[in-house]
Amino acid sequence: MRLVDIRGDEGIIDTGEDRYPIHLHFLDSVNVGDCVLVQLGFAVQLVERQSLSPKPNTTIAALRSEIEKQLAGSDFTVLLTSGTQIASLQLNGIRYTLPPNLHFAFGPGCPTCLTPVGYYRSVFELAQRESTIVVTFSDVVNMPTPGGTLHSLRMAGNDVRVVHSPYDVLRIAEWNPSKEVILAAVGYDIMAATVGITLKEAIHREIRNLSLFSSLHKRDVFLREYIFQSERTIDGVVCSPHDATVEGINSYKFIVQELNRAFSCVGFTAEEVLSGVVDIIRQVKTKKLTMHHGSECNCLKAGNTRLRSTINDVFTVSDNRWSSGKIAGQGKYILCEKFQDFDAIKKFDIQPDELLTMSGCSGRDIQLGLKLPLECPMFAKHCNPANPVGAAMISSDGLCHTWYHSSHKFKLQNNE
Ligand code: SF4
């Protein structure tokens, strides 16, 4: 997005259709006219102009032939880590036109799908308490729990609010001093950094009626665990530049150096994803594994030190868990000592049940790459986007959601 105005720590971006305010805390120096990468209401990277130049025009057909030629009949498995990249191949049916010996694994998936159902049930319970306002994000409000969704509570009159940026919670807390405002934040590193700067500002403004109930995780730790725990042999990993926003691309060098897998970081279009696939096949075939990335933008190679230092100031890490309850490495962000007063778990004495599951939902197996959505007996019958049973059917990055829309589309196209 292009910055068209700057006022202190805030800027205005022009999307081409509209103009929006954003926060500029995470950039060292920025000028009107610069292009910035925006996530959760914050500019998180200055995007260099040369990285926006058009990509070489390679067609899907040419990339498909190249894959076929390089594989020469041998089996190969690529792990796609970004829900948007998966959707690029799935929603328009390109995945089904690729050689059958090219296999895909999908994971570790969106953070809302990884979060245990027990967390969502605890948020649901918090929203039912007297004098609370639960502030969260659009996916979380629709998460099914055994008691219902936050959306259903909101319809019943409970105070549940949806925001675009964690920073919005400050205004809600200031305007409602007699209420306890609980931020329910689910996400990876970038969400942790934006929540972190919000809590620092809450201390600065002496806001005391605010607490954090979080499911925040280090993305690289989940990815490492996914590759370790996957029952499939993964030959190479395709990541997206968003994965590198905080730590930079080098945070993934363990994939090449420790796990001995090929790695490529590319954008979100089908052409870019297939270029990444071609690249990792070439790396494996030539036995030259590299940390390849398709972006010319230096900031994505280096990450953002302000995002990193905010996370380090506010959080420490403890054990991650898959939604099955199984430990998945030391990658769960928890508040450090200085920010303990914001901890909703202590303030409201809640204990999320990490083993709780939604009856009949195969989300855990899908998350670990053991099943595809079509193998879940509930898929498209009892579970669909209008009546979701599990998290993977809600988030637009969720595998079940993507599969539902692609299968629906193909049924219409084939008149089945
Ligand atoms: S289709 Fe629905 S019930 Fe089945 S795994 Fe996906 S989210 Fe769970």
Boltz pocket constraint, residues with backbone or C-beta under 6 A from the ligand:
constraints:
  - pocket:
      binder: B
      contacts: [[A, 360], [A, 361], [A, 362], [A, 363], [A, 366], [A, 373], [A, 376], [A, 377], [A, 378], [A, 379], [A, 380], [A, 383], [A, 384], [A, 388], [A, 389], [A, 390], [A, 391], [A, 392], [A, 393], [A, 400]]
      max_distance: 6.0
